[in-house]
Amino acid sequence: MAVSYPLKNNRFWVSIVFSVFFVSALIYAKLVLEPSLFAYRDLIIGSKRKADPPLSSAQTPEEEPLFRQPPTQEYENVSLRQDESVPVGSPPDDVALEENVLDSSEKKIWDSGCDLYTGSWVKDEDYPKYKPDSCPYIDEAFSCQGNGRNDGDYMKWRWKPDGCDIPRFNATDFLERLRGKRLMLVGDSMNRNQFESILCLLREGLEDKNRMFEVRGNKITKGRGYFIFRFMDYNCTVGFIRSHFLVREGTRIGSDGKTRPTLAIDRIDKTSARWKKADILVFNTGHWWTHGKTARGKDYYIEGGQLYPQFDAVEAYRRAIRTWGKWIKEHLSSEGKLVFYRGYSTAHFRGGDWDSGGTCNGETEPIMSGTFLDNYPEKMRIVQEVIHEMKVPAILLNVTKLTNFRKDGHPSIYGKIRPAGQKVSSRKQDCSHWCLPGVPDAWNELIYTSLVIGAKPTWR
C-alpha cells in the first residue's frame, strides 16, 4: 500500500527549485556567456584596437598552409625552435601602437595636406636602417657592397618632403599594422628590388629574426618569380609575384613555324588569381615596355583575340593600364583591401641605354639641381590619367621624381660577384635597379607613412 506524504511546507520546495535554477544559471554563465563576453572585451572597455582577422585557411597547390613549420636548408640563420608557441593576436608590451606613432606636430602637418613626393634628399647619419651585410634576403644583383662597392654615402640619404617630415620609420609598428594580413608586391624586377628592401626593413623589427622564413625554403634569385615570407609572431605574410606587364603574355606560331611572343593588352595576367588573396598590394610595370619587341610593336600586341600587325607601344601601355584598372575595380574594391601603384623608377644611363653601352659607374652623389630633376615620363601621365578617369581605388606611390635625384644609387658595375683578382668589367652596367640598402627603402617608408596617415585612393 502506497504511502503519501502531505506537503506541510510549500516554501521548502520552492527554495529547492530556486536553488537548482540559480546553480544552473551560474554554470551557464561560466561556460557560455563568459567566453562570448571575452571576445567583445575591446568594445566593452572602449579600446581602439580591433581583433585580428584570421587568414584564410584555404589551400591550393600554389599556396602553403598558414602555419607550416619553416624550412632551414636555404638560409643559414633561419630556423624555428619547434618547442616555441606564440599566441596570435597578442602584441609585445613595448610595441608602439598606432596612436603613438605621430606626435602632435606631425598630426598637424598631415591635416594641412603635405605632398609626400615633392621634396629633396637630406644626409642622415641614422641611415641605413639595416646594415648591408646583415640581411640575408638581398640577392646578388642588388648587393653592391658585397660585390665590391667601397663607397657608402649613397646609403645615408633620407627622403624629406618639402614643408613637412614623414613619420619616423618603425619596423615593429609596421608589422603590427600587417598583423593577420597578406602584403603582396606584383610586378617586374623593380618590384622584386622593393620586395627585398621591405623584407630587410621588417626583419629589423623582429626580436627573434629566426621567426621569418620563405615558406618553401627558396632563396631569392632572379630566376624565381614567386616568394612568400611568413612572420610567425604577427600571423602575416609578405610576398612577391613576377608580372612584367600586368597583362597577359603569350606565344603564337609564326609563318616560319617558330614560336613568337605576344602580349594581350585586354586580358589580365594569368597570375591574377593569386593577387585576390592579398589584403595589401603594390603593383608596378614600366621598364619592360622599353624593350625591343615591346617598343617596336610589330606582330606582338593582341586585342579582342586579334593580332595587330603594327601597334603603337604608348597606346598599348595605356590600354594595358586600363585593363589593370578595370580588374582592380571589379575584384579588389571591397572594404579591407588596400592597393598601391608604385610609379616609374628613373634610370641613369650615360652614353647609351641598358643594352647599348650606357654607364653610371663612379657616381657617388645625387643630382642636386638641373632640368633632369623635372623629368616625368609619359607612362606616369598615363597612369595618373587612368586612375583618375576610371576612379581606380588605388594609391599612387609616385616615386618618379624622387628617383630622378639618385644617379648614385644604382649597382652599375657592382651587380655581380667576381672571383678574387678578377678585374671588374664595365661593358655592361645596371643603371636601372638599385643597391640595397638604398633608394627602395624610401619607397617602403612612404608605404608605411601612407598606412600611418590613412592615405586615400589617389582619384579622390
C-alpha positions in Angstrom: 0.0 0.0 0.0 1.5 3.3 -1.1 2.0 5.9 1.5 1.6 9.6 0.6 3.1 12.5 2.4 1.2 15.7 2.5 3.0 19.0 1.6 3.4 20.5 5.0 5.6 23.4 3.8 5.4 24.6 0.2 8.1 27.2 0.9 10.6 24.4 1.4 10.1 23.0 -2.1 10.1 26.5 -3.7 13.5 27.1 -2.2 14.8 23.8 -3.5 13.7 24.6 -7.1 15.1 28.2 -6.9 18.5 26.9 -5.7 18.7 24.4 -8.6 17.8 27.1 -11.0 20.4 29.5 -9.5 23.3 26.9 -9.7 22.3 26.1 -13.3 22.4 29.8 -14.2 25.9 30.2 -12.7 27.2 27.2 -14.7 25.7 28.5 -17.9 27.3 31.9 -17.4 30.7 30.4 -16.7 30.7 28.1 -19.7 28.8 30.0 -22.3 28.5 33.7 -21.6 31.9 34.4 -20.3 33.8 33.4 -23.5 31.4 35.4 -25.6 31.8 38.5 -23.5 35.6 38.0 -23.5 35.6 38.1 -27.3 34.0 41.5 -27.1 36.2 42.9 -24.4 37.7 45.5 -26.7 34.3 47.0 -27.4 33.3 46.9 -23.8 36.4 48.8 -22.5 36.5 51.2 -25.4 39.8 50.0 -26.9 40.6 51.3 -30.4 42.4 48.1 -31.3 40.3 45.6 -33.3 40.6 41.8 -33.2 43.0 40.4 -35.7 41.2 39.0 -38.8 42.1 35.3 -39.4 43.9 34.5 -42.6 42.1 32.2 -44.9 42.9 28.5 -44.4 42.1 27.6 -47.9 45.0 25.9 -49.6 45.8 25.3 -53.2 48.8 23.7 -54.8 50.3 27.2 -55.1 49.6 28.3 -51.5 51.1 26.9 -48.3 49.2 26.3 -45.1 49.5 29.4 -42.8 51.5 27.7 -40.0 53.7 25.3 -41.9 57.0 25.0 -40.0 59.9 26.9 -41.6 62.4 25.1 -43.8 66.0 25.7 -42.8 68.1 24.4 -45.7 68.5 27.7 -47.7 69.2 30.5 -45.2 71.8 29.7 -42.6 70.2 31.8 -39.8 66.6 30.7 -40.4 65.3 28.1 -38.0 62.3 28.0 -35.8 62.5 26.4 -32.3 60.0 23.7 -32.5 59.0 24.0 -28.8 58.0 27.6 -29.1 54.4 28.7 -29.2 53.4 32.3 -29.7 49.8 33.3 -29.4 48.5 35.1 -32.5 46.9 38.5 -31.9 49.0 39.4 -28.8 51.4 42.3 -29.5 54.5 42.7 -27.3 54.2 45.1 -24.4 56.7 47.5 -25.9 55.1 47.8 -29.3 54.5 51.4 -30.5 50.8 51.2 -31.4 49.0 53.4 -33.9 48.1 56.2 -31.6 51.7 56.7 -30.5 53.4 56.9 -33.9 52.6 60.6 -34.7 53.3 63.3 -32.2 51.0 66.4 -32.2 53.2 68.4 -34.6 53.2 65.6 -37.1 49.4 65.2 -36.9 49.1 68.9 -37.7 51.3 68.5 -40.8 49.1 65.8 -42.2 46.0 67.8 -41.6 47.5 70.5 -43.8 47.9 68.1 -46.7 51.6 67.5 -47.3 52.8 66.4 -50.7 54.9 63.3 -49.9 56.5 63.2 -53.3 57.9 66.8 -53.7 61.0 67.3 -51.7 64.7 66.5 -51.5 67.2 64.0 -50.2 69.0 65.0 -46.9 72.0 63.4 -45.3 71.1 61.4 -42.2 73.7 59.5 -40.2 71.0 57.3 -38.8 70.8 55.6 -42.2 70.8 53.0 -43.5 68.1 51.2 -41.4 69.9 47.9 -41.8 73.5 47.1 -42.4 74.3 45.8 -45.9 75.9 42.6 -44.6 73.1 41.9 -42.0 70.2 41.0 -44.3 70.3 37.5 -46.0 67.4 38.4 -48.4 69.3 40.7 -50.8 70.2 38.8 -53.9 73.4 39.1 -55.8 72.2 41.7 -58.3 71.5 44.3 -55.6 74.2 43.5 -53.1 76.6 46.3 -54.2 78.7 46.3 -51.0 79.1 42.5 -51.2 80.1 42.8 -54.8 82.9 45.2 -54.1 81.5 48.7 -54.0 83.6 50.6 -51.4 81.8 54.0 -51.1 78.9 54.1 -48.7 77.5 57.6 -48.7 74.7 56.5 -51.1 73.1 54.6 -48.2 72.9 57.7 -45.9 70.3 59.8 -47.7 66.8 60.2 -46.3 63.8 61.5 -48.4 62.2 64.6 -46.9 59.1 66.2 -48.4 59.0 70.0 -48.7 57.4 71.6 -45.7 57.0 68.5 -43.5 58.6 65.4 -42.2 57.3 61.9 -42.8 56.8 59.7 -39.7 59.8 58.0 -38.3 60.0 54.5 -39.7 59.1 51.9 -37.1 59.5 48.4 -38.2 57.7 46.9 -35.3 54.7 49.2 -35.8 54.7 48.4 -39.5 54.5 44.7 -38.6 51.7 45.4 -36.1 49.7 47.0 -39.0 50.3 43.9 -41.1 49.2 41.6 -38.3 46.8 39.0 -39.7 47.2 40.3 -43.3 48.9 39.4 -46.6 51.1 42.0 -48.3 51.9 41.3 -51.9 54.2 43.1 -54.4 53.3 42.4 -58.1 55.4 43.5 -61.0 58.8 43.3 -62.6 62.3 43.1 -61.2 62.0 46.7 -59.9 59.3 45.4 -57.6 61.5 42.5 -56.6 64.1 45.1 -55.7 61.5 46.8 -53.5 60.3 43.4 -52.1 63.8 42.6 -50.9 64.1 46.0 -49.3 60.9 45.6 -47.3 61.9 42.2 -46.1 65.2 43.7 -44.7 63.4 46.6 -43.1 60.8 44.5 -41.4 63.4 42.0 -40.3 64.9 44.8 -38.1 61.6 44.8 -36.1 61.9 41.2 -35.0 63.5 40.4 -31.7 64.0 36.8 -32.9 64.9 37.0 -36.6 64.6 33.3 -37.0 60.8 33.7 -36.9 60.5 34.8 -40.5 61.1 32.5 -43.4 60.3 31.7 -47.0 57.5 29.1 -46.9 59.1 26.8 -49.4 62.7 27.4 -48.3 63.5 29.1 -51.6 66.4 31.6 -51.7 65.6 34.8 -53.6 67.1 34.8 -57.1 66.0 36.5 -60.3 65.2 33.1 -61.8 62.2 32.6 -59.5 59.0 34.6 -59.8 57.1 33.7 -56.7 58.0 34.1 -53.0 56.1 34.2 -49.8 57.7 35.1 -46.5 55.9 34.4 -43.2 56.3 36.4 -40.0 55.3 33.9 -37.3 54.8 36.4 -34.4 52.5 38.6 -36.4 50.5 36.0 -38.3 51.2 37.8 -41.6 53.0 37.2 -44.9 54.9 39.4 -47.4 55.2 38.1 -50.9 56.3 38.8 -54.5 54.7 37.7 -57.8 56.5 38.4 -61.0 54.3 40.0 -63.7 56.3 42.1 -66.2 53.3 43.8 -67.8 50.3 43.1 -65.5 48.5 41.9 -68.7 48.8 38.5 -70.3 52.0 37.3 -72.0 51.6 34.5 -74.5 53.0 33.0 -77.7 52.0 32.3 -81.2 53.4 30.2 -84.0 54.8 32.3 -86.9 54.6 31.6 -90.6 58.0 30.1 -90.4 56.9 27.6 -87.7 58.8 29.4 -84.9 57.3 30.5 -81.6 56.9 34.2 -81.2 56.0 36.2 -78.0 52.7 38.1 -77.8 51.0 40.4 -75.3 47.2 40.5 -74.9 46.6 44.1 -73.7 42.9 43.4 -72.9 43.5 40.4 -70.6 44.8 40.5 -67.1 48.0 38.5 -66.3 47.4 34.8 -65.5 48.9 35.2 -62.0 45.9 37.4 -61.0 44.2 34.6 -59.2 46.9 34.9 -56.6 46.5 38.7 -56.3 43.0 38.3 -54.9 44.3 36.6 -51.8 46.2 39.6 -50.6 45.0 42.4 -48.3 47.6 45.0 -49.4 49.0 45.0 -52.9 51.8 47.1 -54.5 51.8 47.0 -58.4 54.2 48.2 -60.9 55.0 47.9 -64.6 57.1 50.1 -66.9 60.7 49.0 -67.7 59.8 46.1 -69.9 57.8 48.4 -72.1 61.0 49.9 -73.4 62.4 46.5 -74.6 62.8 45.9 -78.3 59.8 43.8 -79.2 57.5 45.7 -76.9 58.7 49.1 -78.2 58.6 48.1 -81.9 55.0 46.7 -81.6 55.3 44.5 -84.7 53.1 41.4 -84.7 53.2 41.5 -80.9 50.1 43.1 -79.4 46.7 41.2 -79.3 43.3 42.7 -78.5 40.0 41.1 -78.8 41.7 37.9 -79.9 43.2 39.7 -83.0 47.0 40.2 -83.6 47.9 43.7 -84.6 50.5 43.7 -87.5 51.7 47.0 -86.1 50.6 48.9 -82.9 51.9 51.9 -81.0 53.6 50.9 -77.8 52.4 54.0 -75.9 48.8 53.3 -76.7 49.3 49.7 -75.9 50.6 50.7 -72.5 47.5 52.9 -71.9 45.1 50.1 -72.8 47.1 47.7 -70.6 46.8 50.0 -67.6 43.1 50.4 -68.3 42.8 46.6 -68.2 44.6 46.5 -64.9 42.4 49.3 -63.5 39.2 47.6 -64.6 40.3 44.4 -62.9 41.2 46.2 -59.7 37.7 47.8 -59.6 36.0 44.5 -60.2 38.0 42.4 -57.8 39.7 44.5 -55.2 37.2 47.3 -54.4 35.9 45.6 -51.3 36.4 47.1 -47.9 39.6 46.0 -46.3 41.7 45.8 -49.5 44.4 48.4 -50.0 46.0 48.9 -53.4 49.2 50.9 -54.3 50.5 51.5 -57.8 54.3 52.3 -57.5 55.3 54.8 -60.1 58.1 54.5 -62.7 61.6 54.4 -61.3 64.2 56.5 -63.1 67.2 55.1 -64.8 70.5 57.0 -65.2 72.4 55.7 -68.2 75.2 57.8 -69.8 76.2 57.4 -73.4 73.6 54.7 -74.2 70.9 52.6 -72.8 70.9 49.3 -70.9 71.6 47.3 -74.0 73.8 49.8 -75.9 76.7 50.6 -73.6 75.1 53.0 -71.2 77.0 53.6 -67.9 76.6 55.1 -64.5 79.8 53.9 -62.6 81.7 56.4 -60.5 78.6 58.3 -59.4 78.8 59.0 -55.6 76.4 61.9 -55.1 72.7 62.6 -56.0 71.8 65.2 -58.7 71.1 68.4 -56.7 69.9 70.7 -59.5 69.2 70.9 -63.2 66.4 70.2 -65.6 66.8 66.4 -65.3 65.0 66.6 -61.9 61.8 67.7 -63.7 61.7 64.7 -66.0 58.3 63.0 -65.8 57.8 60.2 -68.3 54.6 59.8 -70.4 54.0 56.5 -68.8 53.3 58.2 -65.5 50.9 60.7 -67.0 49.0 57.7 -68.4 48.9 56.0 -65.0 47.5 59.2 -63.4 45.0 59.6 -66.2 43.7 56.1 -65.9 43.4 56.1 -62.1 41.5 59.4 -62.1 39.3 58.8 -65.1 38.3 55.2 -64.1 38.3 56.1 -60.4 40.5 53.1 -59.7 40.6 52.5 -55.9 44.4 52.7 -55.8 47.0 55.0 -54.1 49.7 56.2 -56.5 53.1 55.8 -54.9 54.6 58.4 -57.1 58.3 57.9 -56.7 59.4 59.0 -60.1 60.7 62.5 -59.3 62.4 61.4 -56.1 64.3 58.8 -58.0 65.4 61.4 -60.6 67.9 62.7 -58.0 69.6 59.4 -57.3 72.1 58.7 -60.1 74.5 57.4 -57.3 72.2 54.6 -56.1 72.5 52.0 -58.9 74.5 48.8 -58.9 76.4 49.9 -62.0 79.4 47.6 -62.3 78.7 46.1 -58.8 75.7 43.9 -59.8 77.7 40.6 -59.7 80.1 38.8 -57.5 83.5 38.5 -59.2 86.3 36.0 -58.2 89.2 37.4 -56.3 91.7 39.1 -58.5 89.3 39.4 -61.5 89.0 42.8 -63.0 85.6 44.5 -62.9 84.1 44.7 -66.3 82.5 48.0 -67.3 81.0 46.7 -70.6 77.5 46.1 -69.2 76.2 48.2 -66.3 73.0 48.2 -64.3 71.7 51.8 -64.1 68.1 50.9 -63.6 67.9 48.8 -60.4 69.0 50.0 -57.0 71.6 48.9 -54.5 70.3 47.7 -51.1 70.3 49.3 -48.6 69.3 52.2 -50.8 66.6 54.1 -52.7 63.8 51.4 -52.5 63.9 51.7 -48.7 62.4 55.2 -49.1 59.6 53.8 -51.2 58.7 51.4 -48.4 59.0 54.2 -45.8 56.4 56.0 -47.9 54.1 53.0 -47.8 54.5 53.0 -44.1 53.7 56.7 -44.0 50.5 56.0 -46.1 49.4 53.4 -43.5 50.0 55.8 -40.6 48.2 58.8 -42.0 45.4 56.8 -43.5 46.0 57.8 -47.2 43.1 57.6 -49.5 42.9 56.4 -53.2 44.6 58.9 -55.4 41.5 59.8 -57.5 39.5 61.1 -54.5 
